[in-house]
Amino acid sequence: MNKEINLYKKLTPYLNCIDYTVSNESYEVMYNEEYDMLVTSPLPKDLHNYYKSENYISHTDGSKGLFEKLYQAVKKYTLQKKVNLLNSLKTSEKSILDIGAGTGDFLKACKNNGWLVSGVEPSENARNLATTKDISLYKDITEIKNQQFDVITLWHVLEHVPNLQEYIHVIKSSLKPNGVLIVAVPNHKSFDANYYKEYWAAYDVPRHVWHFSKNSIQKLFSEFQMGIVKILPMKFDSFYVSLLSEKYKTGKMNFIKAFFIGLKSNLAAKKENNYSSLIYLLKNS
């Protein structure tokens, strides 16, 4: 994949962001004009260590404080929305691979709806929690041999993958001809991203290596003969991200201010579909 290096060429400074979750280190977020995307630079060599935090909520089933309770409540609602989206697809069979499966709740919901489920999750703690729900997960996608799936999903995963184009190549080879790839990622062109700037929680450096726009998703996947067939909003993300962003900016969980900014972001997004996070449905060809 000799194009990989192109993502790091002709970068111009955009923002300097701090890792508020683990290290308090600062990272440059650079702009790649060719792909209309942002790139975190430089990446730490021990990137896996930057996920080792109790604050990394997607790897836990925690529901202790008000914030975690809200997260789990929204997660339950959005799980059903995701399953409804899957069930609306016309597939030859009902086989699904979820990459970045976390603690397995999405795959459990898929399984309960008659899907043949497989999943990948690098976090050992998350995989162990998934096992308690009768969901067995692979550690890495390379462990899956000679299998192709009707649907592959990456819910807020693609932004974490360092070797991006190589990884897309592996995903494509694991997808059936005319299969559907579902990718959900933050959108750096959203109102809340522009409002919070370096405090925007969805930059989440250095764990988020890439920061996408609609243009960058279209250009990246067109290189692999995969086209966007639909773009859907993730309207809850603006509220969740704004709440975290308020904490990073002011040191406080300002629920009222975060709700206002989240709402404003969703209203502003209606014109050009630039929501805080977007779901892309891509068709393999």
Phi and psi restraints in degrees (value plus and minus 20) as a CYANA .aco file:
   2 ASN   PHI     -93.6   -53.6
   2 ASN   PSI     -27.0    13.0
   3 LYS   PHI    -100.7   -60.7
   3 LYS   PSI     -32.3     7.7
   4 GLU   PHI     -72.0   -32.0
   4 GLU   PSI     -62.4   -22.4
   5 ILE   PHI     -87.4   -47.4
   5 ILE   PSI     -42.4    -2.4
   6 ASN   PHI     -81.2   -41.2
   6 ASN   PSI     -48.0    -8.0
   7 LEU   PHI     -87.8   -47.8
   7 LEU   PSI     -38.2     1.8
   8 TYR   PHI    -125.4   -85.4
   8 TYR   PSI     -13.0    27.0
   9 LYS   PHI    -114.4   -74.4
   9 LYS   PSI     129.7   169.7
  10 LYS   PHI      32.8    72.8
  10 LYS   PSI      28.2    68.2
  11 LEU   PHI    -109.6   -69.6
  11 LEU   PSI     120.3   160.3
  12 THR   PHI    -141.7  -101.7
  12 THR   PSI     124.8   164.8
  13 PRO   PHI     -79.3   -39.3
  13 PRO   PSI     119.8   159.8
  14 TYR   PHI    -144.7  -104.7
  14 TYR   PSI     -75.6   -35.6
  15 LEU   PHI    -169.3  -129.3
  15 LEU   PSI     136.5   176.5
  16 ASN   PHI    -131.5   -91.5
  16 ASN   PSI     100.6   140.6
  17 CYS   PHI    -138.8   -98.8
  17 CYS   PSI     134.5   174.5
  18 ILE   PHI    -128.6   -88.6
  18 ILE   PSI     121.9   161.9
  19 ASP   PHI     -99.6   -59.6
  19 ASP   PSI      80.2   120.2
  20 TYR   PHI    -103.9   -63.9
  20 TYR   PSI     -30.5     9.5
  21 THR   PHI    -108.6   -68.6
  21 THR   PSI     -60.7   -20.7
  22 VAL   PHI    -144.6  -104.6
  22 VAL   PSI     -78.0   -38.0
  23 SER   PHI    -128.6   -88.6
  23 SER   PSI     -40.1    -0.1
  24 ASN   PHI      42.8    82.8
  24 ASN   PSI      -3.6    36.4
  25 GLU   PHI     -98.7   -58.7
  25 GLU   PSI     136.1   176.1
  26 SER   PHI    -124.3   -84.3
  26 SER   PSI     127.4   167.4
  27 TYR   PHI    -156.9  -116.9
  27 TYR   PSI     125.4   165.4
  28 GLU   PHI    -102.9   -62.9
  28 GLU   PSI     113.5   153.5
  29 VAL   PHI    -125.3   -85.3
  29 VAL   PSI      96.7   136.7
  30 MET   PHI    -128.2   -88.2
  30 MET   PSI     131.9   171.9
  31 TYR   PHI    -121.0   -81.0
  31 TYR   PSI     109.3   149.3
  32 ASN   PHI    -126.2   -86.2
  32 ASN   PSI      86.7   126.7
  33 GLU   PHI     -87.0   -47.0
  33 GLU   PSI     -57.7   -17.7
  34 GLU   PHI     -78.7   -38.7
  34 GLU   PSI     -60.7   -20.7
  35 TYR   PHI    -123.2   -83.2
  35 TYR   PSI     -19.8    20.2
  36 ASP   PHI      31.4    71.4
  36 ASP   PSI      26.2    66.2
  37 MET   PHI    -156.5  -116.5
  37 MET   PSI     143.3   183.3
  38 LEU   PHI    -127.3   -87.3
  38 LEU   PSI     128.4   168.4
  39 VAL   PHI    -149.5  -109.5
  39 VAL   PSI     109.2   149.2
  40 THR   PHI    -100.5   -60.5
  40 THR   PSI     109.0   149.0
  41 SER   PHI    -169.5  -129.5
  41 SER   PSI     120.8   160.8
  42 PRO   PHI    -103.8   -63.8
  42 PRO   PSI     140.1   180.1
  43 LEU   PHI    -107.2   -67.2
  43 LEU   PSI     119.9   159.9
  44 PRO   PHI     -88.4   -48.4
  44 PRO   PSI     125.8   165.8
  45 LYS   PHI     -88.1   -48.1
  45 LYS   PSI     -47.8    -7.8
  46 ASP   PHI    -122.7   -82.7
  46 ASP   PSI      31.0    71.0
  47 LEU   PHI     -75.7   -35.7
  47 LEU   PSI     -53.3   -13.3
  48 HIS   PHI     -80.1   -40.1
  48 HIS   PSI     -47.8    -7.8
  49 ASN   PHI     -91.0   -51.0
  49 ASN   PSI     -37.6     2.4
  50 TYR   PHI    -102.3   -62.3
  50 TYR   PSI     -17.6    22.4
  51 TYR   PHI    -120.9   -80.9
  51 TYR   PSI     -24.3    15.7
  52 LYS   PHI    -106.8   -66.8
  52 LYS   PSI      61.3   101.3
  53 SER   PHI    -173.1  -133.1
  53 SER   PSI     120.5   160.5
  54 GLU   PHI     -85.5   -45.5
  54 GLU   PSI     -38.6     1.4
  55 ASN   PHI     -96.9   -56.9
  55 ASN   PSI     -30.7     9.3
  56 TYR   PHI    -103.5   -63.5
  56 TYR   PSI      66.2   106.2
  57 ILE   PHI     -88.7   -48.7
  57 ILE   PSI     -46.1    -6.1
  58 SER   PHI     -90.7   -50.7
  58 SER   PSI     -33.3     6.7
  59 HIS   PHI    -119.1   -79.1
  59 HIS   PSI     -10.4    29.6
  60 THR   PHI    -153.1  -113.1
  60 THR   PSI     148.5   188.5
  61 ASP   PHI    -131.7   -91.7
  61 ASP   PSI       7.1    47.1
  62 GLY   PHI     -81.7   -41.7
  62 GLY   PSI     122.0   162.0
  63 SER   PHI    -168.6  -128.6
  63 SER   PSI      26.6    66.6
  64 LYS   PHI    -101.8   -61.8
  64 LYS   PSI     -82.7   -42.7
  65 GLY   PHI    -106.1   -66.1
  65 GLY   PSI     158.0   198.0
  66 LEU   PHI     -81.5   -41.5
  66 LEU   PSI     -60.6   -20.6
  67 PHE   PHI     -82.3   -42.3
  67 PHE   PSI     -65.7   -25.7
  68 GLU   PHI     -86.6   -46.6
  68 GLU   PSI     -57.7   -17.7
  69 LYS   PHI     -82.5   -42.5
  69 LYS   PSI     -63.1   -23.1
  70 LEU   PHI     -83.1   -43.1
  70 LEU   PSI     -62.5   -22.5
  71 TYR   PHI     -79.4   -39.4
  71 TYR   PSI     -67.2   -27.2
  72 GLN   PHI     -87.8   -47.8
  72 GLN   PSI     -54.9   -14.9
  73 ALA   PHI     -85.7   -45.7
  73 ALA   PSI     -65.8   -25.8
  74 VAL   PHI     -85.7   -45.7
  74 VAL   PSI     -59.3   -19.3
  75 LYS   PHI     -78.6   -38.6
  75 LYS   PSI     -62.1   -22.1
  76 LYS   PHI     -82.7   -42.7
  76 LYS   PSI     -62.6   -22.6
  77 TYR   PHI     -85.9   -45.9
  77 TYR   PSI     -66.6   -26.6
  78 THR   PHI     -89.8   -49.8
  78 THR   PSI     -47.4    -7.4
  79 LEU   PHI     -78.0   -38.0
  79 LEU   PSI     -65.3   -25.3
  80 GLN   PHI     -85.9   -45.9
  80 GLN   PSI     -57.3   -17.3
  81 LYS   PHI     -83.5   -43.5
  81 LYS   PSI     -60.2   -20.2
  82 LYS   PHI     -85.2   -45.2
  82 LYS   PSI     -63.3   -23.3
  83 VAL   PHI     -84.3   -44.3
  83 VAL   PSI     -60.3   -20.3
  84 ASN   PHI     -80.3   -40.3
  84 ASN   PSI     -59.3   -19.3
  85 LEU   PHI     -83.0   -43.0
  85 LEU   PSI     -65.6   -25.6
  86 LEU   PHI     -78.6   -38.6
  86 LEU   PSI     -67.9   -27.9
  87 ASN   PHI     -85.9   -45.9
  87 ASN   PSI     -38.1     1.9
  88 SER   PHI    -101.8   -61.8
  88 SER   PSI     -32.6     7.4
  89 LEU   PHI    -100.6   -60.6
  89 LEU   PSI     124.8   164.8
  90 LYS   PHI    -114.9   -74.9
  90 LYS   PSI      84.3   124.3
  91 THR   PHI    -141.6  -101.6
  91 THR   PSI     134.3   174.3
  92 SER   PHI     -85.4   -45.4
  92 SER   PSI     -60.1   -20.1
  93 GLU   PHI    -152.4  -112.4
  93 GLU   PSI    -182.6  -142.6
  94 LYS   PHI    -148.4  -108.4
  94 LYS   PSI      40.3    80.3
  95 SER   PHI    -123.9   -83.9
  95 SER   PSI     114.2   154.2
  96 ILE   PHI    -156.2  -116.2
  96 ILE   PSI     119.6   159.6
  97 LEU   PHI    -136.3   -96.3
  97 LEU   PSI     100.9   140.9
  98 ASP   PHI    -125.2   -85.2
  98 ASP   PSI      98.2   138.2
  99 ILE   PHI    -117.7   -77.7
  99 ILE   PSI     108.4   148.4
 100 GLY   PHI      58.3    98.3
 100 GLY   PSI      30.4    70.4
 101 ALA   PHI     -94.4   -54.4
 101 ALA   PSI     -26.6    13.4
 102 GLY   PHI      38.7    78.7
 102 GLY   PSI    -149.3  -109.3
 103 THR   PHI    -113.3   -73.3
 103 THR   PSI      -9.4    30.6
 104 GLY   PHI      68.9   108.9
 104 GLY   PSI     -15.3    24.7
 105 ASP   PHI     -83.8   -43.8
 105 ASP   PSI     -60.8   -20.8
 106 PHE   PHI     -83.8   -43.8
 106 PHE   PSI     -65.7   -25.7
 107 LEU   PHI     -87.0   -47.0
 107 LEU   PSI     -52.6   -12.6
 108 LYS   PHI     -83.3   -43.3
 108 LYS   PSI     -62.8   -22.8
 109 ALA   PHI     -84.9   -44.9
 109 ALA   PSI     -58.4   -18.4
 110 CYS   PHI     -84.0   -44.0
 110 CYS   PSI     -64.6   -24.6
 111 LYS   PHI     -79.6   -39.6
 111 LYS   PSI     -60.7   -20.7
 112 ASN   PHI     -87.3   -47.3
 112 ASN   PSI     -36.3     3.7
 113 ASN   PHI    -124.3   -84.3
 113 ASN   PSI      -1.2    38.8
 114 GLY   PHI      65.8   105.8
 114 GLY   PSI      -7.3    32.7
 115 TRP   PHI    -106.6   -66.6
 115 TRP   PSI     126.0   166.0
 116 LEU   PHI    -107.2   -67.2
 116 LEU   PSI      92.2   132.2
 117 VAL   PHI    -127.1   -87.1
 117 VAL   PSI     122.2   162.2
 118 SER   PHI    -158.8  -118.8
 118 SER   PSI     133.4   173.4
 119 GLY   PHI    -171.9  -131.9
 119 GLY   PSI     137.4   177.4
 120 VAL   PHI    -145.3  -105.3
 120 VAL   PSI     112.4   152.4
 121 GLU   PHI    -171.6  -131.6
 121 GLU   PSI      95.9   135.9
 122 PRO   PHI     -91.3   -51.3
 122 PRO   PSI     -45.0    -5.0
 123 SER   PHI     -95.9   -55.9
 123 SER   PSI      99.9   139.9
 124 GLU   PHI     -82.9   -42.9
 124 GLU   PSI     -60.6   -20.6
 125 ASN   PHI     -80.7   -40.7
 125 ASN   PSI     -64.7   -24.7
 126 ALA   PHI     -85.5   -45.5
 126 ALA   PSI     -61.4   -21.4
 127 ARG   PHI     -81.9   -41.9
 127 ARG   PSI     -60.4   -20.4
 128 ASN   PHI     -83.6   -43.6
 128 ASN   PSI     -59.8   -19.8
 129 LEU   PHI     -86.4   -46.4
 129 LEU   PSI     -57.1   -17.1
 130 ALA   PHI     -84.2   -44.2
 130 ALA   PSI     -56.8   -16.8
 131 THR   PHI     -79.6   -39.6
 131 THR   PSI     -54.7   -14.7
 132 THR   PHI     -87.6   -47.6
 132 THR   PSI     -34.6     5.4
 133 LYS   PHI    -124.3   -84.3
 133 LYS   PSI      -3.9    36.1
 134 ASP   PHI      42.5    82.5
 134 ASP   PSI      11.9    51.9
 135 ILE   PHI    -137.5   -97.5
 135 ILE   PSI      95.0   135.0
 136 SER   PHI    -118.0   -78.0
 136 SER   PSI     108.4   148.4
 137 LEU   PHI    -138.9   -98.9
 137 LEU   PSI     126.3   166.3
 138 TYR   PHI     -99.4   -59.4
 138 TYR   PSI     134.1   174.1
 139 LYS   PHI     -99.3   -59.3
 139 LYS   PSI     -53.6   -13.6
 140 ASP   PHI    -165.6  -125.6
 140 ASP   PSI     128.3   168.3
 141 ILE   PHI     -83.9   -43.9
 141 ILE   PSI     -44.4    -4.4
 142 THR   PHI     -89.1   -49.1
 142 THR   PSI     -33.7     6.3
 143 GLU   PHI     -96.5   -56.5
 143 GLU   PSI     -34.5     5.5
 144 ILE   PHI    -109.8   -69.8
 144 ILE   PSI      94.0   134.0
 145 LYS   PHI    -130.7   -90.7
 145 LYS   PSI     117.1   157.1
 146 ASN   PHI      32.0    72.0
 146 ASN   PSI      22.1    62.1
 147 GLN   PHI    -150.5  -110.5
 147 GLN   PSI     121.4   161.4
 148 GLN   PHI    -148.5  -108.5
 148 GLN   PSI     128.9   168.9
 149 PHE   PHI    -141.7  -101.7
 149 PHE   PSI     131.5   171.5
 150 ASP   PHI     -87.6   -47.6
 150 ASP   PSI     -59.4   -19.4
 151 VAL   PHI    -155.7  -115.7
 151 VAL   PSI     116.1   156.1
 152 ILE   PHI    -142.6  -102.6
 152 ILE   PSI     112.7   152.7
 153 THR   PHI    -140.1  -100.1
 153 THR   PSI     121.7   161.7
 154 LEU   PHI    -153.6  -113.6
 154 LEU   PSI      75.3   115.3
 155 TRP   PHI    -109.1   -69.1
 155 TRP   PSI      81.9   121.9
 156 HIS   PHI      35.4    75.4
 156 HIS   PSI      33.8    73.8
 157 VAL   PHI    -144.2  -104.2
 157 VAL   PSI     -60.6   -20.6
 158 LEU   PHI     -78.8   -38.8
 158 LEU   PSI     -51.4   -11.4
 159 GLU   PHI     -88.2   -48.2
 159 GLU   PSI     -33.6     6.4
 160 HIS   PHI    -113.2   -73.2
 160 HIS   PSI     -31.1     8.9
 161 VAL   PHI    -106.4   -66.4
 161 VAL   PSI      93.0   133.0
 162 PRO   PHI     -83.8   -43.8
 162 PRO   PSI     -67.7   -27.7
 163 ASN   PHI    -111.3   -71.3
 163 ASN   PSI      51.2    91.2
 164 LEU   PHI     -79.9   -39.9
 164 LEU   PSI     -76.5   -36.5
 165 GLN   PHI     -89.2   -49.2
 165 GLN   PSI     -54.4   -14.4
 166 GLU   PHI     -82.2   -42.2
 166 GLU   PSI     -59.6   -19.6
 167 TYR   PHI     -88.8   -48.8
 167 TYR   PSI     -60.0   -20.0
 168 ILE   PHI     -81.3   -41.3
 168 ILE   PSI     -57.8   -17.8
 169 HIS   PHI     -80.7   -40.7
 169 HIS   PSI     -63.4   -23.4
 170 VAL   PHI     -85.3   -45.3
 170 VAL   PSI     -62.0   -22.0
 171 ILE   PHI     -80.6   -40.6
 171 ILE   PSI     -66.9   -26.9
 172 LYS   PHI     -79.5   -39.5
 172 LYS   PSI     -61.1   -21.1
 173 SER   PHI     -88.7   -48.7
 173 SER   PSI     -38.8     1.2
 174 SER   PHI    -114.2   -74.2
 174 SER   PSI     -19.7    20.3
 175 LEU   PHI    -126.4   -86.4
 175 LEU   PSI     115.5   155.5
 176 LYS   PHI     -83.1   -43.1
 176 LYS   PSI     134.0   174.0
 177 PRO   PHI     -76.0   -36.0
 177 PRO   PSI     113.6   153.6
 178 ASN   PHI      47.4    87.4
 178 ASN   PSI      -7.6    32.4
 179 GLY   PHI     -91.7   -51.7
 179 GLY   PSI     147.1   187.1
 180 VAL   PHI    -134.0   -94.0
 180 VAL   PSI     109.7   149.7
 181 LEU   PHI    -125.1   -85.1
 181 LEU   PSI     108.2   148.2
 182 ILE   PHI    -132.6   -92.6
 182 ILE   PSI      98.9   138.9
 183 VAL   PHI    -142.6  -102.6
 183 VAL   PSI     103.6   143.6
 184 ALA   PHI    -133.9   -93.9
 184 ALA   PSI     105.8   145.8
 185 VAL   PHI    -163.9  -123.9
 185 VAL   PSI     135.6   175.6
 186 PRO   PHI     -83.8   -43.8
 186 PRO   PSI     137.3   177.3
 187 ASN   PHI    -141.2  -101.2
 187 ASN   PSI      89.4   129.4
 188 HIS   PHI     -93.1   -53.1
 188 HIS   PSI     -22.1    17.9
 189 LYS   PHI    -115.3   -75.3
 189 LYS   PSI     -13.8    26.2
 190 SER   PHI     -96.4   -56.4
 190 SER   PSI     143.3   183.3
 191 PHE   PHI     -82.5   -42.5
 191 PHE   PSI     -64.4   -24.4
 192 ASP   PHI     -87.1   -47.1
 192 ASP   PSI     -51.4   -11.4
 193 ALA   PHI     -84.8   -44.8
 193 ALA   PSI     -65.2   -25.2
 194 ASN   PHI     -89.4   -49.4
 194 ASN   PSI     -51.5   -11.5
 195 TYR   PHI     -92.2   -52.2
 195 TYR   PSI     -67.9   -27.9
 196 TYR   PHI    -105.9   -65.9
 196 TYR   PSI     -38.6     1.4
 197 LYS   PHI      30.7    70.7
 197 LYS   PSI    -142.4  -102.4
 198 GLU   PHI     -86.7   -46.7
 198 GLU   PSI     -33.3     6.7
 199 TYR   PHI    -112.2   -72.2
 199 TYR   PSI     -22.7    17.3
 200 TRP   PHI     -81.3   -41.3
 200 TRP   PSI      98.6   138.6
 201 ALA   PHI     -83.4   -43.4
 201 ALA   PSI     -45.6    -5.6
 202 ALA   PHI     -96.4   -56.4
 202 ALA   PSI     -26.3    13.7
 203 TYR   PHI     -90.1   -50.1
 203 TYR   PSI     -58.4   -18.4
 204 ASP   PHI      16.4    56.4
 204 ASP   PSI      30.1    70.1
 205 VAL   PHI     -89.6   -49.6
 205 VAL   PSI     129.6   169.6
 206 PRO   PHI    -109.9   -69.9
 206 PRO   PSI     -14.8    25.2
 207 ARG   PHI     -82.9   -42.9
 207 ARG   PSI     -57.1   -17.1
 208 HIS   PHI    -109.0   -69.0
 208 HIS   PSI      88.4   128.4
 209 VAL   PHI    -101.3   -61.3
 209 VAL   PSI     -57.9   -17.9
 210 TRP   PHI    -140.9  -100.9
 210 TRP   PSI     130.0   170.0
 211 HIS   PHI    -152.7  -112.7
 211 HIS   PSI      89.7   129.7
 212 PHE   PHI    -115.2   -75.2
 212 PHE   PSI     138.2   178.2
 213 SER   PHI    -142.8  -102.8
 213 SER   PSI     154.7   194.7
 214 LYS   PHI     -81.5   -41.5
 214 LYS   PSI     -59.1   -19.1
 215 ASN   PHI     -82.2   -42.2
 215 ASN   PSI     -62.2   -22.2
 216 SER   PHI     -88.7   -48.7
 216 SER   PSI     -58.8   -18.8
 217 ILE   PHI     -83.8   -43.8
 217 ILE   PSI     -64.5   -24.5
 218 GLN   PHI     -80.9   -40.9
 218 GLN   PSI     -65.6   -25.6
 219 LYS   PHI     -89.5   -49.5
 219 LYS   PSI     -64.6   -24.6
 220 LEU   PHI     -78.4   -38.4
 220 LEU   PSI     -70.5   -30.5
 221 PHE   PHI     -98.4   -58.4
 221 PHE   PSI     -43.3    -3.3
 222 SER   PHI     -84.7   -44.7
 222 SER   PSI     -47.3    -7.3
 223 GLU   PHI     -87.1   -47.1
 223 GLU   PSI     -36.4     3.6
 224 PHE   PHI    -132.8   -92.8
 224 PHE   PSI       1.2    41.2
 225 GLN   PHI      34.7    74.7
 225 GLN   PSI      24.8    64.8
 226 MET   PHI    -147.7  -107.7
 226 MET   PSI     108.3   148.3
 227 GLY   PHI    -136.6   -96.6
 227 GLY   PSI     127.9   167.9
 228 ILE   PHI     -93.6   -53.6
 228 ILE   PSI     107.4   147.4
 229 VAL   PHI    -127.2   -87.2
 229 VAL   PSI     -40.5    -0.5
 230 LYS   PHI    -181.4  -141.4
 230 LYS   PSI     125.8   165.8
 231 ILE   PHI    -145.4  -105.4
 231 ILE   PSI     106.4   146.4
 232 LEU   PHI    -140.4  -100.4
 232 LEU   PSI     128.0   168.0
 233 PRO   PHI    -103.3   -63.3
 233 PRO   PSI     132.8   172.8
 234 MET   PHI    -133.5   -93.5
 234 MET   PSI      67.1   107.1
 235 LYS   PHI     -89.9   -49.9
 235 LYS   PSI     -46.0    -6.0
 236 PHE   PHI     -90.8   -50.8
 236 PHE   PSI     -44.6    -4.6
 237 ASP   PHI     -82.5   -42.5
 237 ASP   PSI     -53.3   -13.3
 238 SER   PHI     -83.0   -43.0
 238 SER   PSI     -55.3   -15.3
 239 PHE   PHI     -93.5   -53.5
 239 PHE   PSI     -65.4   -25.4
 240 TYR   PHI     -82.7   -42.7
 240 TYR   PSI     -66.8   -26.8
 241 VAL   PHI     -87.5   -47.5
 241 VAL   PSI     -59.0   -19.0
 242 SER   PHI     -85.6   -45.6
 242 SER   PSI     -56.3   -16.3
 243 LEU   PHI     -84.1   -44.1
 243 LEU   PSI     -65.6   -25.6
 244 LEU   PHI     -85.7   -45.7
 244 LEU   PSI     -59.2   -19.2
 245 SER   PHI     -84.3   -44.3
 245 SER   PSI     -58.6   -18.6
 246 GLU   PHI     -80.9   -40.9
 246 GLU   PSI     -61.0   -21.0
 247 LYS   PHI     -83.6   -43.6
 247 LYS   PSI     -63.5   -23.5
 248 TYR   PHI     -86.3   -46.3
 248 TYR   PSI     -57.3   -17.3
 249 LYS   PHI     -98.9   -58.9
 249 LYS   PSI     -60.3   -20.3
 250 THR   PHI    -135.6   -95.6
 250 THR   PSI     -32.9     7.1
 251 GLY   PHI      65.1   105.1
 251 GLY   PSI     -16.4    23.6
 252 LYS   PHI    -151.5  -111.5
 252 LYS   PSI     128.1   168.1
 253 MET   PHI    -102.1   -62.1
 253 MET   PSI      70.5   110.5
 254 ASN   PHI    -111.3   -71.3
 254 ASN   PSI      70.0   110.0
 255 PHE   PHI     -82.8   -42.8
 255 PHE   PSI     -61.4   -21.4
 256 ILE   PHI     -87.0   -47.0
 256 ILE   PSI     -67.4   -27.4
 257 LYS   PHI     -83.3   -43.3
 257 LYS   PSI     -63.2   -23.2
 258 ALA   PHI     -83.4   -43.4
 258 ALA   PSI     -60.2   -20.2
 259 PHE   PHI     -83.1   -43.1
 259 PHE   PSI     -61.9   -21.9
 260 PHE   PHI     -83.1   -43.1
 260 PHE   PSI     -66.6   -26.6
 261 ILE   PHI     -87.3   -47.3
 261 ILE   PSI     -60.5   -20.5
 262 GLY   PHI     -80.8   -40.8
 262 GLY   PSI     -62.8   -22.8
 263 LEU   PHI     -85.5   -45.5
 263 LEU   PSI     -64.2   -24.2
 264 LYS   PHI     -81.2   -41.2
 264 LYS   PSI     -58.9   -18.9
 265 SER   PHI     -83.6   -43.6
 265 SER   PSI     -64.3   -24.3
 266 ASN   PHI     -85.2   -45.2
 266 ASN   PSI     -58.2   -18.2
 267 LEU   PHI     -87.7   -47.7
 267 LEU   PSI     -61.2   -21.2
 268 ALA   PHI     -86.8   -46.8
 268 ALA   PSI     -47.2    -7.2
 269 ALA   PHI     -95.3   -55.3
 269 ALA   PSI     -37.1     2.9
 270 LYS   PHI     -80.4   -40.4
 270 LYS   PSI     -54.7   -14.7
 271 LYS   PHI     -88.4   -48.4
 271 LYS   PSI     -69.9   -29.9
 272 GLU   PHI    -137.4   -97.4
 272 GLU   PSI      -7.6    32.4
 273 ASN   PHI      40.4    80.4
 273 ASN   PSI      15.2    55.2
 274 ASN   PHI    -119.1   -79.1
 274 ASN   PSI      47.1    87.1
 275 TYR   PHI     -95.4   -55.4
 275 TYR   PSI     146.0   186.0
 276 SER   PHI     -76.2   -36.2
 276 SER   PSI     -61.3   -21.3
 277 SER   PHI    -154.8  -114.8
 277 SER   PSI     129.9   169.9
 278 LEU   PHI    -149.5  -109.5
 278 LEU   PSI     126.3   166.3
 279 ILE   PHI    -123.7   -83.7
 279 ILE   PSI     104.9   144.9
 280 TYR   PHI    -128.8   -88.8
 280 TYR   PSI     107.0   147.0
 281 LEU   PHI    -120.1   -80.1
 281 LEU   PSI      99.2   139.2
 282 LEU   PHI    -139.7   -99.7
 282 LEU   PSI     117.8   157.8
 283 LYS   PHI    -121.6   -81.6
 283 LYS   PSI     112.5   152.5
 284 ASN   PHI     -98.2   -58.2
 284 ASN   PSI     123.4   163.4
